[in-house]
Amino acid sequence: MTAHLSETEEEAVEDQLCEDFHDALERGETSFYFCHNHELKRLPDEVKILKPNLTVLHIDNCYQLSSLPPSIGNLTSLTWLNLSYNNLEALPSEIGKLRHLERLHVNNNRLSELPHEIWNLKQLQELQADTNHIKALPSGVLEMRSLRTLFVHNNPLLRPDDVADEASMKLNAPQPPPAGDCDQSRCRFRECFVHVSFHTICDVPQVPVVHYLASQQLLEQKRAVCEERLQEEAQRHIGNRGFKHGLENPEQSERQNNCSPRQRTRFALSRTYFSDTK
């Protein structure tokens, strides 16, 4: 069991980390690692001094680390931010300022949600958010066109039956923030309308995505947009399966029609192999 530190001892841990920040800055280091610490409870605001050079920041396996400063958003050159295996309950909205971020690891924390500003991370390719308390992802994740890898398992994710009607939506959907996305605008809500849609993201099916809208009209528009997207996802999935099985490849079909009976048999065997091993 980790011993409780006095306030003076906690300050000493933070002071030492600040010295490490300054040393890294003087050496012009582009990566900074602070891992497997059982004493740090909050990341010092001083981390912002690493802005000029830092592209990789690992603050992980610090089992008492429960908060991050807003100044982490100053590290605008970051491409990889690893905050896994900490004790974080929330991420600052300033995470959305890290526009060059390609990899974000926040798995194995105590997060109940991801900040809505995540929609700004247009270059993000990998998001690891598994093993938290997340019920749904923010709507901005649907705008992250560069995303290729998503881990959200081992979370209490909503299922379609959990939000099947208005009553269950109010009961089970995440609570709206004071200011909502409303298609990524930071408006203040007088009244908030919530919609949860389910999407296939990075080959992960039925990922719940929560939308907060400022009016009933916007809610209906959002439902229509989500329905169109779901149809596109379904068509894309069918197309990908057809191409994989050799059913939607015109070039291959033409080759097959012009080949000998023995070669046609080989094509048939090839399609059977891919179908059996999908």
C-alpha positions as CSV (number, residue, x, y, z in Angstrom):
1,M,0.0,0.0,0.0
2,T,1.3,3.5,-0.9
3,A,2.1,5.6,2.1
4,H,0.3,9.0,2.3
5,L,2.7,11.9,1.7
6,S,2.6,15.1,3.6
7,E,1.9,18.3,1.6
8,T,5.5,19.2,1.9
9,E,6.6,15.8,0.4
10,E,4.1,16.2,-2.4
11,E,5.5,19.6,-3.3
12,A,9.0,18.1,-3.3
13,V,7.9,15.5,-5.8
14,E,6.5,18.3,-8.1
15,D,9.5,20.5,-7.6
16,Q,11.8,17.7,-8.7
17,L,9.7,17.1,-11.8
18,C,9.8,20.8,-12.6
19,E,13.6,20.6,-12.5
20,D,13.5,17.6,-14.9
21,F,11.4,19.8,-17.2
22,H,14.0,22.5,-17.2
23,D,16.8,20.0,-17.8
24,A,15.0,18.5,-20.7
25,L,14.4,22.0,-22.2
26,E,18.1,22.9,-21.9
27,R,19.1,19.7,-23.6
28,G,16.6,20.3,-26.4
29,E,15.0,16.9,-25.9
30,T,12.0,16.1,-28.1
31,S,10.7,13.3,-25.8
32,F,9.9,13.3,-22.1
33,Y,9.1,10.2,-20.0
34,F,7.9,10.1,-16.4
35,C,6.6,6.7,-15.5
36,H,5.9,4.3,-12.6
37,N,5.7,7.0,-10.0
38,H,3.5,6.3,-6.9
39,E,3.7,9.8,-5.4
40,L,2.8,12.4,-8.0
41,K,-0.9,13.5,-7.7
42,R,-1.0,16.4,-10.1
43,L,1.1,17.4,-13.1
44,P,2.8,20.7,-12.5
45,D,1.8,23.7,-14.7
46,E,5.5,24.0,-15.5
47,V,5.1,21.3,-18.2
48,K,4.2,24.1,-20.6
49,I,7.9,25.2,-20.8
50,L,8.6,22.1,-23.0
51,K,6.6,23.6,-25.8
52,P,9.5,24.5,-28.2
53,N,10.8,21.0,-28.8
54,L,8.5,18.3,-27.3
55,T,6.8,15.9,-29.7
56,V,6.4,12.9,-27.4
57,L,5.2,13.0,-23.8
58,H,4.7,9.9,-21.6
59,I,3.2,10.5,-18.1
60,D,2.0,7.0,-17.4
61,N,1.7,4.4,-14.6
62,C,1.5,7.2,-12.0
63,Y,-1.2,5.6,-10.0
64,Q,-2.1,8.7,-7.9
65,L,-2.0,11.2,-10.7
66,S,-5.6,12.6,-10.8
67,S,-5.4,15.9,-12.6
68,L,-3.7,17.6,-15.5
69,P,-3.2,21.4,-15.9
70,P,-4.8,23.3,-18.7
71,S,-1.3,24.3,-19.8
72,I,-0.9,20.9,-21.3
73,G,-2.7,22.4,-24.3
74,N,0.4,24.6,-24.8
75,L,2.4,21.6,-26.1
76,T,1.2,22.1,-29.6
77,S,4.0,20.2,-31.3
78,L,3.0,16.9,-29.6
79,T,2.4,13.9,-31.8
80,W,2.1,11.3,-29.1
81,L,0.6,11.8,-25.7
82,N,0.6,8.8,-23.3
83,L,-1.5,9.2,-20.1
84,S,-2.3,5.6,-19.5
85,Y,-2.5,3.8,-16.2
86,N,-3.0,6.9,-14.1
87,N,-5.9,7.9,-11.9
88,L,-7.4,10.6,-14.1
89,E,-11.1,11.4,-13.8
90,A,-11.2,14.0,-16.5
91,L,-9.1,15.5,-19.3
92,P,-8.9,19.3,-19.7
93,S,-10.6,20.7,-22.7
94,E,-7.3,22.2,-23.7
95,I,-6.4,18.7,-25.1
96,G,-8.2,20.0,-28.2
97,K,-5.4,22.4,-28.9
98,L,-3.0,19.6,-29.7
99,R,-3.7,19.7,-33.4
100,H,-0.7,17.7,-34.5
101,L,-1.5,14.8,-32.1
102,E,-1.4,11.4,-33.9
103,R,-1.5,9.1,-30.9
104,L,-3.5,9.6,-27.7
105,H,-3.4,6.9,-25.0
106,V,-5.7,7.5,-22.0
107,N,-6.5,3.9,-21.2
108,N,-6.7,2.5,-17.7
109,N,-7.9,5.6,-15.9
110,R,-11.2,6.7,-14.3
111,L,-12.5,8.8,-17.1
112,S,-16.3,9.0,-17.5
113,E,-16.0,11.0,-20.8
114,L,-13.6,12.4,-23.3
115,P,-13.6,16.2,-23.9
116,H,-15.8,17.4,-26.7
117,E,-12.9,19.5,-28.0
118,I,-11.4,16.2,-29.3
119,W,-13.0,17.0,-32.6
120,N,-10.1,19.4,-33.2
121,L,-7.6,16.5,-33.4
122,K,-7.9,16.1,-37.1
123,Q,-4.6,14.3,-37.4
124,L,-5.2,11.7,-34.7
125,Q,-4.6,8.2,-36.0
126,E,-4.8,6.2,-32.8
127,L,-7.1,6.6,-29.7
128,Q,-6.7,4.2,-26.8
129,A,-9.5,4.8,-24.3
130,D,-10.2,1.3,-23.0
131,T,-10.7,0.4,-19.4
132,N,-12.4,3.6,-18.1
133,H,-15.9,4.5,-17.1
134,I,-17.0,5.9,-20.5
135,K,-20.6,5.4,-21.6
136,A,-20.3,7.1,-25.0
137,L,-17.8,9.0,-27.1
138,P,-18.3,12.7,-28.0
139,S,-19.7,13.5,-31.4
140,G,-16.5,15.0,-32.6
141,V,-15.0,11.5,-33.0
142,L,-17.1,11.2,-36.2
143,E,-15.1,14.1,-37.7
144,M,-11.7,12.5,-37.1
145,R,-11.0,11.4,-40.6
146,S,-7.4,10.3,-39.9
147,L,-8.4,7.9,-37.1
148,R,-7.3,4.3,-37.9
149,T,-7.2,2.6,-34.5
150,L,-9.7,2.8,-31.7
151,F,-9.7,0.9,-28.4
152,V,-12.8,1.4,-26.2
153,H,-13.3,-2.1,-24.8
154,N,-13.8,-2.6,-21.0
155,N,-16.0,0.5,-20.7
156,P,-19.7,0.5,-19.7
157,L,-20.6,1.6,-23.2
158,L,-24.3,2.2,-23.9
159,R,-26.2,-0.3,-26.1
160,P,-29.1,0.6,-28.4
161,D,-31.6,-0.9,-25.9
162,D,-30.3,1.5,-23.2
163,V,-31.5,4.5,-25.2
164,A,-34.4,3.1,-27.1
165,D,-36.8,5.9,-26.1
166,E,-36.8,9.4,-24.7
167,A,-37.2,8.2,-21.1
168,S,-34.3,5.8,-21.3
169,M,-32.2,8.4,-23.1
170,K,-32.7,10.8,-20.2
171,L,-32.0,8.1,-17.7
172,N,-28.9,6.5,-19.2
173,A,-27.2,8.9,-21.6
174,P,-24.3,11.0,-20.3
175,Q,-25.3,14.3,-18.7
176,P,-24.7,17.3,-21.0
177,P,-22.0,19.9,-20.1
178,P,-22.8,23.5,-19.3
179,A,-21.6,24.3,-22.9
180,G,-22.3,21.7,-25.5
181,D,-21.0,20.7,-28.9
182,C,-24.1,21.4,-31.0
183,D,-22.1,20.4,-34.1
184,Q,-18.9,21.5,-32.4
185,S,-20.0,25.0,-31.6
186,R,-19.4,26.0,-28.0
187,C,-22.9,27.5,-27.2
188,R,-24.5,27.7,-23.8
189,F,-27.6,25.6,-23.5
190,R,-30.9,27.0,-22.2
191,E,-32.4,23.5,-22.9
192,C,-30.4,20.5,-24.0
193,F,-31.6,17.8,-26.3
194,V,-29.6,14.6,-26.3
195,H,-29.2,12.0,-29.0
196,V,-27.1,8.8,-29.0
197,S,-26.2,7.2,-32.3
198,F,-24.3,4.0,-32.9
199,H,-21.5,3.7,-35.5
200,T,-18.8,1.4,-36.8
201,I,-15.6,3.3,-36.2
202,C,-12.2,1.8,-37.2
203,D,-14.0,-1.6,-37.6
204,V,-15.3,-1.4,-34.1
205,P,-19.1,-1.9,-34.4
206,Q,-21.9,-0.3,-32.3
207,V,-19.7,2.5,-30.9
208,P,-22.1,4.9,-29.0
209,V,-21.7,8.5,-29.8
210,V,-23.5,11.2,-27.8
211,H,-24.7,14.5,-29.4
212,Y,-25.9,17.5,-27.4
213,L,-28.2,19.9,-29.4
214,A,-29.6,23.3,-28.5
215,S,-33.1,22.8,-30.1
216,Q,-35.6,20.2,-31.2
217,Q,-35.0,21.2,-34.8
218,L,-31.3,20.6,-34.5
219,L,-32.0,17.3,-32.9
220,E,-34.1,16.2,-35.8
221,Q,-31.5,17.3,-38.2
222,K,-28.8,15.4,-36.3
223,R,-30.9,12.2,-36.4
224,A,-31.3,12.5,-40.1
225,V,-27.5,13.1,-40.6
226,C,-26.7,10.1,-38.4
227,E,-29.1,7.9,-40.3
228,E,-27.5,8.9,-43.6
229,R,-24.1,8.1,-42.1
230,L,-25.2,4.7,-40.9
231,Q,-26.4,3.8,-44.4
232,E,-23.1,4.9,-45.8
233,E,-21.3,2.8,-43.2
234,A,-23.4,-0.2,-44.1
235,Q,-22.8,0.2,-47.8
236,R,-19.1,0.6,-47.2
237,H,-19.0,-2.6,-45.1
238,I,-20.8,-4.5,-47.9
239,G,-18.5,-3.1,-50.5
240,N,-15.4,-4.1,-48.5
241,R,-16.6,-7.6,-48.0
242,G,-17.5,-8.0,-51.7
243,F,-14.0,-6.7,-52.7
244,K,-12.4,-9.1,-50.2
245,H,-14.3,-12.0,-51.6
246,G,-13.6,-11.2,-55.2
247,L,-17.2,-10.3,-55.9
248,E,-16.9,-6.6,-56.6
249,N,-13.6,-6.5,-58.5
250,P,-14.5,-5.9,-62.2
251,E,-10.9,-6.4,-63.3
252,Q,-10.8,-9.9,-61.7
253,S,-14.2,-10.8,-63.2
254,E,-13.0,-9.9,-66.6
255,R,-9.8,-12.0,-66.2
256,Q,-11.9,-14.9,-65.0
257,N,-14.3,-14.7,-68.1
258,N,-11.3,-14.8,-70.5
259,C,-9.4,-17.6,-68.9
260,S,-9.4,-21.4,-69.4
261,P,-11.6,-23.8,-67.4
262,R,-8.7,-24.8,-65.2
263,Q,-7.9,-21.2,-64.4
264,R,-11.6,-20.5,-63.6
265,T,-11.4,-23.4,-61.0
266,R,-8.4,-21.6,-59.4
267,F,-10.4,-18.4,-59.1
268,A,-13.3,-20.3,-57.5
269,L,-10.9,-21.9,-55.0
270,S,-9.4,-18.5,-54.2
271,R,-12.8,-17.0,-53.4
272,T,-13.7,-20.0,-51.3
273,Y,-10.5,-19.6,-49.3
274,F,-11.1,-15.9,-48.6
275,S,-14.7,-16.6,-47.6
276,D,-13.7,-19.4,-45.2
277,T,-10.9,-17.3,-43.6
278,K,-12.6,-14.0,-43.2
